[in-house]
């Protein structure tokens, strides 16, 4: 099985899942701690203007973007 991420929160010594995991059996897990937004340098919210031109080097058409569908494979549901 490929690695699958599930959002969770670590609070006072406990990990609380925020999403239903795609598995039911016992699995080994790897916990990664992400810095809270306020602890990230420059972690203030970005404006739309800040993101202007972010995709300027990408050569993809609107039709190609609309054709892409992200979905969970049936065997992971």
N, CA, C and O atoms as a GROMACS GRO file, in nm:
protein
  308
    1UNK      N    1   0.086  -0.119   0.000
    1UNK     CA    2   0.000   0.000   0.000
    1UNK      C    3   0.089   0.124   0.000
    1UNK      O    4   0.185   0.131   0.077
    2UNK      N    5   0.059   0.221  -0.086
    2UNK     CA    6   0.139   0.345  -0.086
    2UNK      C    7   0.113   0.425   0.042
    2UNK      O    8   0.016   0.401   0.113
    3UNK      N    9   0.201   0.518   0.070
    3UNK     CA   10   0.184   0.603   0.187
    3UNK      C   11   0.062   0.693   0.168
    3UNK      O   12   0.046   0.754   0.062
    4UNK      N   13  -0.021   0.701   0.269
    4UNK     CA   14  -0.142   0.782   0.264
    4UNK      C   15  -0.139   0.877   0.383
    4UNK      O   16  -0.106   0.836   0.494
    5UNK      N   17  -0.173   1.003   0.360
    5UNK     CA   18  -0.176   1.102   0.468
    5UNK      C   19  -0.318   1.124   0.517
    5UNK      O   20  -0.413   1.125   0.439
    6UNK      N   21  -0.330   1.142   0.647
    6UNK     CA   22  -0.458   1.175   0.710
    6UNK      C   23  -0.430   1.289   0.806
    6UNK      O   24  -0.339   1.281   0.888
    7UNK      N   25  -0.508   1.396   0.796
    7UNK     CA   26  -0.487   1.512   0.883
    7UNK      C   27  -0.522   1.477   1.027
    7UNK      O   28  -0.618   1.406   1.054
    8UNK      N   29  -0.440   1.529   1.118
    8UNK     CA   30  -0.460   1.504   1.260
    8UNK      C   31  -0.404   1.623   1.339
    8UNK      O   32  -0.333   1.707   1.284
    9UNK      N   33  -0.438   1.627   1.467
    9UNK     CA   34  -0.388   1.731   1.556
    9UNK      C   35  -0.328   1.663   1.678
    9UNK      O   36  -0.388   1.572   1.736
   10UNK      N   37  -0.211   1.709   1.718
   10UNK     CA   38  -0.148   1.661   1.841
   10UNK      C   39  -0.179   1.764   1.948
   10UNK      O   40  -0.145   1.881   1.935
   11UNK      N   41  -0.244   1.720   2.056
   11UNK     CA   42  -0.286   1.812   2.161
   11UNK      C   43  -0.272   1.742   2.296
   11UNK      O   44  -0.336   1.640   2.321
   12UNK      N   45  -0.189   1.797   2.381
   12UNK     CA   46  -0.170   1.748   2.518
   12UNK      C   47  -0.141   1.597   2.521
   12UNK      O   48  -0.202   1.523   2.598
   13UNK      N   49  -0.046   1.554   2.438
   13UNK     CA   50  -0.002   1.416   2.440
   13UNK      C   51  -0.086   1.318   2.361
   13UNK      O   52  -0.057   1.199   2.362
   14UNK      N   53  -0.190   1.365   2.293
   14UNK     CA   54  -0.276   1.277   2.215
   14UNK      C   55  -0.281   1.321   2.070
   14UNK      O   56  -0.281   1.440   2.040
   15UNK      N   57  -0.285   1.222   1.980
   15UNK     CA   58  -0.303   1.250   1.838
   15UNK      C   59  -0.450   1.224   1.806
   15UNK      O   60  -0.499   1.113   1.827
   16UNK      N   61  -0.519   1.324   1.755
   16UNK     CA   62  -0.662   1.313   1.722
   16UNK      C   63  -0.678   1.325   1.571
   16UNK      O   64  -0.643   1.428   1.513
   17UNK      N   65  -0.730   1.221   1.508
   17UNK     CA   66  -0.751   1.224   1.364
   17UNK      C   67  -0.864   1.319   1.329
   17UNK      O   68  -0.967   1.322   1.396
   18UNK      N   69  -0.845   1.396   1.224
   18UNK     CA   70  -0.947   1.489   1.176
   18UNK      C   71  -1.023   1.431   1.057
   18UNK      O   72  -1.125   1.486   1.015
   19UNK      N   73  -0.973   1.320   1.003
   19UNK     CA   74  -1.036   1.255   0.889
   19UNK      C   75  -1.044   1.105   0.918
   19UNK      O   76  -0.970   1.052   1.000
   20UNK      N   77  -1.135   1.039   0.850
   20UNK     CA   78  -1.146   0.895   0.862
   20UNK      C   79  -1.032   0.830   0.784
   20UNK      O   80  -1.015   0.859   0.666
   21UNK      N   81  -0.954   0.743   0.848
   21UNK     CA   82  -0.845   0.679   0.774
   21UNK      C   83  -0.899   0.581   0.671
   21UNK      O   84  -1.006   0.523   0.691
   22UNK      N   85  -0.826   0.562   0.560
   22UNK     CA   86  -0.874   0.474   0.453
   22UNK      C   87  -0.847   0.326   0.481
   22UNK      O   88  -0.863   0.243   0.392
   23UNK      N   89  -0.808   0.292   0.603
   23UNK     CA   90  -0.780   0.153   0.640
   23UNK      C   91  -0.849   0.119   0.770
   23UNK      O   92  -0.882   0.208   0.849
   24UNK      N   93  -0.872  -0.009   0.794
   24UNK     CA   94  -0.938  -0.052   0.917
   24UNK      C   95  -0.847  -0.140   1.003
   24UNK      O   96  -0.863  -0.146   1.125
   25UNK      N   97  -0.751  -0.207   0.938
   25UNK     CA   98  -0.663  -0.298   1.010
   25UNK      C   99  -0.554  -0.222   1.083
   25UNK      O  100  -0.546  -0.099   1.078
   26UNK      N  101  -0.470  -0.297   1.152
   26UNK     CA  102  -0.358  -0.237   1.224
   26UNK      C  103  -0.247  -0.201   1.124
   26UNK      O  104  -0.207  -0.285   1.043
   27UNK      N  105  -0.199  -0.078   1.128
   27UNK     CA  106  -0.094  -0.030   1.039
   27UNK      C  107   0.008   0.048   1.118
   27UNK      O  108  -0.023   0.112   1.218
   28UNK      N  109   0.131   0.041   1.072
   28UNK     CA  110   0.236   0.125   1.127
   28UNK      C  111   0.212   0.266   1.074
   28UNK      O  112   0.174   0.283   0.958
   29UNK      N  113   0.235   0.366   1.157
   29UNK     CA  114   0.215   0.505   1.113
   29UNK      C  115   0.343   0.585   1.137
   29UNK      O  116   0.426   0.549   1.221
   30UNK      N  117   0.357   0.691   1.063
   30UNK     CA  118   0.466   0.785   1.078
   30UNK      C  119   0.404   0.920   1.109
   30UNK      O  120   0.326   0.972   1.029
   31UNK      N  121   0.436   0.976   1.223
   31UNK     CA  122   0.379   1.104   1.264
   31UNK      C  123   0.478   1.214   1.230
   31UNK      O  124   0.594   1.209   1.269
   32UNK      N  125   0.430   1.314   1.156
   32UNK     CA  126   0.513   1.429   1.118
   32UNK      C  127   0.452   1.554   1.181
   32UNK      O  128   0.333   1.581   1.164
   33UNK      N  129   0.532   1.630   1.252
   33UNK     CA  130   0.483   1.751   1.315
   33UNK      C  131   0.508   1.871   1.224
   33UNK      O  132   0.622   1.896   1.184
   34UNK      N  133   0.403   1.943   1.191
   34UNK     CA  134   0.411   2.062   1.109
   34UNK      C  135   0.402   2.184   1.200
   34UNK      O  136   0.324   2.185   1.295
   35UNK      N  137   0.482   2.285   1.172
   35UNK     CA  138   0.480   2.405   1.254
   35UNK      C  139   0.346   2.474   1.241
   35UNK      O  140   0.291   2.482   1.131
   36UNK      N  141   0.292   2.525   1.352
   36UNK     CA  142   0.166   2.601   1.344
   36UNK      C  143   0.186   2.724   1.256
   36UNK      O  144   0.298   2.775   1.244
   37UNK      N  145   0.080   2.769   1.194
   37UNK     CA  146   0.087   2.885   1.104
   37UNK      C  147   0.159   3.003   1.169
   37UNK      O  148   0.242   3.067   1.104
   38UNK      N  149   0.129   3.031   1.295
   38UNK     CA  150   0.188   3.148   1.360
   38UNK      C  151   0.337   3.130   1.383
   38UNK      O  152   0.408   3.229   1.400
   39UNK      N  153   0.388   3.005   1.384
   39UNK     CA  154   0.530   2.981   1.409
   39UNK      C  155   0.611   2.981   1.280
   39UNK      O  156   0.734   2.980   1.286
   40UNK      N  157   0.547   2.980   1.166
   40UNK     CA  158   0.617   2.979   1.039
   40UNK      C  159   0.665   3.121   1.009
   40UNK      O  160   0.585   3.215   1.013
   41UNK      N  161   0.796   3.139   0.979
   41UNK     CA  162   0.842   3.274   0.945
   41UNK      C  163   0.763   3.330   0.827
   41UNK      O  164   0.746   3.262   0.726
   42UNK      N  165   0.716   3.450   0.841
   42UNK     CA  166   0.635   3.511   0.735
   42UNK      C  167   0.502   3.440   0.720
   42UNK      O  168   0.444   3.438   0.611
   43UNK      N  169   0.454   3.380   0.827
   43UNK     CA  170   0.333   3.298   0.823
   43UNK      C  171   0.203   3.376   0.813
   43UNK      O  172   0.095   3.320   0.831
   44UNK      N  173   0.213   3.505   0.785
   44UNK     CA  174   0.090   3.582   0.771
   44UNK      C  175   0.014   3.538   0.646
   44UNK      O  176   0.073   3.483   0.553
   45UNK      N  177  -0.112   3.562   0.644
   45UNK     CA  178  -0.194   3.525   0.529
   45UNK      C  179  -0.148   3.602   0.406
   45UNK      O  180  -0.115   3.720   0.413
   46UNK      N  181  -0.146   3.532   0.294
   46UNK     CA  182  -0.108   3.597   0.169
   46UNK      C  183  -0.230   3.651   0.099
   46UNK      O  184  -0.340   3.597   0.112
   47UNK      N  185  -0.211   3.757   0.027
   47UNK     CA  186  -0.320   3.813  -0.050
   47UNK      C  187  -0.315   3.756  -0.192
   47UNK      O  188  -0.215   3.698  -0.233
   48UNK      N  189  -0.422   3.772  -0.263
   48UNK     CA  190  -0.426   3.726  -0.401
   48UNK      C  191  -0.318   3.794  -0.483
   48UNK      O  192  -0.259   3.732  -0.572
   49UNK      N  193  -0.293   3.919  -0.455
   49UNK     CA  194  -0.190   3.994  -0.527
   49UNK      C  195  -0.051   3.933  -0.505
   49UNK      O  196   0.031   3.934  -0.596
   50UNK      N  197  -0.025   3.879  -0.383
   50UNK     CA  198   0.104   3.815  -0.355
   50UNK      C  199   0.127   3.694  -0.445
   50UNK      O  200   0.242   3.660  -0.475
   51UNK      N  201   0.022   3.629  -0.489
   51UNK     CA  202   0.032   3.507  -0.568
   51UNK      C  203   0.032   3.532  -0.719
   51UNK      O  204   0.040   3.438  -0.798
   52UNK      N  205   0.022   3.657  -0.758
   52UNK     CA  206   0.018   3.690  -0.900
   52UNK      C  207   0.144   3.639  -0.969
   52UNK      O  208   0.256   3.666  -0.925
   53UNK      N  209   0.125   3.565  -1.078
   53UNK     CA  210   0.236   3.513  -1.156
   53UNK      C  211   0.297   3.385  -1.104
   53UNK      O  212   0.398   3.339  -1.159
   54UNK      N  213   0.240   3.326  -1.000
   54UNK     CA  214   0.298   3.206  -0.940
   54UNK      C  215   0.307   3.090  -1.040
   54UNK      O  216   0.397   3.006  -1.029
   55UNK      N  217   0.215   3.083  -1.136
   55UNK     CA  218   0.214   2.974  -1.234
   55UNK      C  219   0.264   3.020  -1.371
   55UNK      O  220   0.238   2.953  -1.471
   56UNK      N  221   0.335   3.131  -1.379
   56UNK     CA  222   0.375   3.186  -1.508
   56UNK      C  223   0.468   3.095  -1.589
   56UNK      O  224   0.471   3.106  -1.712
   57UNK      N  225   0.543   3.008  -1.525
   57UNK     CA  226   0.636   2.920  -1.596
   57UNK      C  227   0.573   2.786  -1.634
   57UNK      O  228   0.640   2.703  -1.695
   58UNK      N  229   0.448   2.765  -1.601
   58UNK     CA  230   0.381   2.638  -1.628
   58UNK      C  231   0.312   2.645  -1.764
   58UNK      O  232   0.235   2.737  -1.791
   59UNK      N  233   0.340   2.547  -1.850
   59UNK     CA  234   0.281   2.542  -1.983
   59UNK      C  235   0.170   2.437  -1.983
   59UNK      O  236   0.192   2.321  -2.018
   60UNK      N  237   0.049   2.480  -1.944
   60UNK     CA  238  -0.066   2.390  -1.938
   60UNK      C  239  -0.191   2.471  -1.973
   60UNK      O  240  -0.205   2.586  -1.933
   61UNK      N  241  -0.279   2.409  -2.047
   61UNK     CA  242  -0.400   2.480  -2.090
   61UNK      C  243  -0.511   2.464  -1.988
   61UNK      O  244  -0.507   2.374  -1.903
   62UNK      N  245  -0.610   2.551  -1.997
   62UNK     CA  246  -0.726   2.542  -1.910
   62UNK      C  247  -0.798   2.409  -1.931
   62UNK      O  248  -0.847   2.349  -1.836
   63UNK      N  249  -0.804   2.364  -2.056
   63UNK     CA  250  -0.869   2.236  -2.086
   63UNK      C  251  -0.799   2.120  -2.016
   63UNK      O  252  -0.864   2.029  -1.966
   64UNK      N  253  -0.665   2.123  -2.013
   64UNK     CA  254  -0.590   2.018  -1.945
   64UNK      C  255  -0.615   2.021  -1.794
   64UNK      O  256  -0.626   1.916  -1.731
   65UNK      N  257  -0.623   2.140  -1.738
   65UNK     CA  258  -0.650   2.152  -1.595
   65UNK      C  259  -0.789   2.098  -1.562
   65UNK      O  260  -0.805   2.024  -1.466
   66UNK      N  261  -0.889   2.134  -1.643
   66UNK     CA  262  -1.025   2.088  -1.619
   66UNK      C  263  -1.040   1.938  -1.639
   66UNK      O  264  -1.128   1.876  -1.579
   67UNK      N  265  -0.955   1.877  -1.724
   67UNK     CA  266  -0.964   1.735  -1.752
   67UNK      C  267  -0.907   1.649  -1.639
   67UNK      O  268  -0.940   1.531  -1.628
   68UNK      N  269  -0.824   1.708  -1.557
   68UNK     CA  270  -0.761   1.632  -1.449
   68UNK      C  271  -0.861   1.616  -1.333
   68UNK      O  272  -0.919   1.714  -1.287
   69UNK      N  273  -0.879   1.494  -1.289
   69UNK     CA  274  -0.967   1.469  -1.176
   69UNK      C  275  -0.887   1.397  -1.068
   69UNK      O  276  -0.826   1.293  -1.093
   70UNK      N  277  -0.888   1.453  -0.950
   70UNK     CA  278  -0.820   1.389  -0.837
   70UNK      C  279  -0.924   1.311  -0.758
   70UNK      O  280  -1.026   1.366  -0.716
   71UNK      N  281  -0.898   1.184  -0.740
   71UNK     CA  282  -0.991   1.104  -0.664
   71UNK      C  283  -0.915   0.992  -0.593
   71UNK      O  284  -0.805   0.954  -0.635
   72UNK      N  285  -0.973   0.943  -0.490
   72UNK     CA  286  -0.915   0.834  -0.415
   72UNK      C  287  -0.942   0.704  -0.488
   72UNK      O  288  -1.056   0.676  -0.523
   73UNK      N  289  -0.839   0.622  -0.512
   73UNK     CA  290  -0.864   0.493  -0.577
   73UNK      C  291  -0.964   0.409  -0.499
   73UNK      O  292  -0.967   0.414  -0.376
   74UNK      N  293  -1.046   0.333  -0.570
   74UNK     CA  294  -1.152   0.255  -0.507
   74UNK      C  295  -1.100   0.160  -0.400
   74UNK      O  296  -1.168   0.136  -0.300
   75UNK      N  297  -0.981   0.105  -0.420
   75UNK     CA  298  -0.927   0.010  -0.321
   75UNK      C  299  -0.888   0.077  -0.190
   75UNK      O  300  -0.860   0.008  -0.092
   76UNK      N  301  -0.884   0.212  -0.185
   76UNK     CA  302  -0.852   0.283  -0.062
   76UNK      C  303  -0.977   0.334   0.011
   76UNK      O  304  -0.967   0.386   0.122
   77UNK      N  305  -1.092   0.320  -0.050
   77UNK     CA  306  -1.216   0.368   0.013
   77UNK      C  307  -1.266   0.270   0.117
   77UNK      O  308  -1.369   0.294   0.180
   0.00000   0.00000   0.00000
